[in-house]
Amino acid sequence: MTHRIRRATGAIIALLLCACLGAAPALAGELPPKSKGQTVYVPAYTQVYYSARGETFPLVTTLMIHNTDPTADIKLEAVALYDTEGKLLRQQLQAPASLAPFATRDFLAAGLDKAQGLGACFVVTWSAAKPVNPPLLECLMIGTAGQQGISFRSQGQVIAEQGP
């Protein structure tokens, strides 16, 4: 192999290695970066279509907020419920509330009709006195009718990181 071909092959291998390493998912057991607070968007489906005619299956929708930090409290600053059009329906939390290590708080998305709830969402803002493991935010959707049942979950997505 000539020097020029070896050099080109080396460059291609280096580029492929960089591309593979850059696209690698987080390794199992790797901790997420600690945070002092976030705003998190969580999809909340209160109904799903079950036919092409637009018939819907009603769901009980519950937001679960899990403090995953083993040593520090987090403070829930706000928990807001929005409808399909992005209109604020209500604040689910009347005042900030502390959540102890490994504690969980739940909020029910009750009273939404089809127009309000098919694509509803929760927006949660939380904070901490020091950097902590971010909480796990999930929405659980469950519905039953006769012998038919459906259940699934959605996870929150961070939409804003609070200050340093």
N, C-alpha and C positions, 0 to 999 in steps of 0.2 A: 504494500500500500504506500502510496506516495505521501509525503509530508502534508500536502494540501488536502488530500482526502481524509487523512487522520484528523487534521485540524477541523474540517467541516463536520466529520462524524462526532467529534468531541463536543462541538458547539451544539449540534442537534440533540445529543444526549443531555447536555446541560440544560437546554431549553425545556425538553420533555420532563426532566426531573423537577425543575422549578414549577412547571405547570401542574404536575401531579401533586407536589407538596403544597402549593398554593391553594389547590382545590380540595385538599384532604379535609374530611369532616373532623369535628372534635373527637378526640380519642375517648373511649369509654373510661369513666372515672375522672375525666378532666372537669374541674370545677368551673362554673361560669364566673365571670369577673364580678367582684363585689361592687355594691352600689350604695349610695346614700339616699336614693329615691328614684322613682320612675313614674311615668304615666303609661298605663297598659290598656290596650284595646282588646276586648274579649267578645267574639261573636256569640249571640244568644238567640237561637232559633226556637220560637214558641209554636211553630207549625211547620210541617213539611208537606209538599205535594206528594200524593200517592197515585194520581191518575193524570192522564193527558187532558182530562176535562177540567182540571184546576181544583179538584177536590183535595182538601187538606186534612192531615192527621194532627190533632192537637197534642202538644207536648208540655210537660211540666219542666220548667227551665230554672236551674239553680246555679248561681255563681258560687264557686268555692275558692277561698283565698287561704293558702297554706303558708305560714311562716316557716321557711326551710332553714333558718339560721338556728343553730343549737344553743347560742349563748345570748343573743340580743333580741329585744323587742323591736317591732316595727310599728309605725303609726299609720293607720289608714286615714288619709286626709279627706278623700272624697270617693264616693261610689255612685256614679250617675248611670241612669238607664236611658238610652236613646231609641227612637223608633226607626223603622225602615227608611224614612226620609231624612234621618239625621237630626230630628227635632228632639230636644231634651224633654223626656216625659216626667222624670222625677229624680230627685236625689234620694238614694237608698240609705244614706248615712246622714243623720241629722247633725252630728258633731264628730270631730276626729276621735278615733278609738284606737287604743293600744292592742297589739296582738303579740302575746308572749311567744317565746321560742317553741317551735313545733305546734303551736295552736292553729286552729282553723276557724274561719268565720264564713257563714253562708248568707246569701241574699237570693230571694225568690223574685223572678220576673213575672209577677202576677198581674192579671187583668188586661192583657194585651189582646186586641182582636187581630184578625188577619191583616188588615191594612197597616197596623202599627208594628206587628211583631214578627212577620216572616223573616225579616233581615235585621232584627233589633241587635243592639250591642250594649255591653257595659263598658264604661271607661273608669278605670280605677287609678287614683293617685295615692302613692304611699311614700313615706320618708323614714329615715333612721338617723340616730344621733351620730353614728359612725358607719363606715362601709360594712355592709352585711351581705350574706347570700340573698339574692333576690327571691321574693316569694313566688310560689307556683300558683298561677291563676288559671282555673279551668271552669268551663260551663258544662254542666251535665244536663242532657235532655232525655227525658223518658216519657213514653206514652203507651197506653194500653187501651184496647177496645175489644171486648169479647175475648177471643183467643189470640188476637193479633197484638203484638208488642214491638216497640222499637226503642232503642237507646243508643246514644252516641255522645261524644264529648268534643269540645273545641278548646284549644289552648290560647292563652293571651299572647299578644305580640306587643313588645315595647314600642311606643311611638314617641317617647321623649325621655331623656335622661335628665335627672335633676342635677344641680351644681356639683362641683368637685367634692 
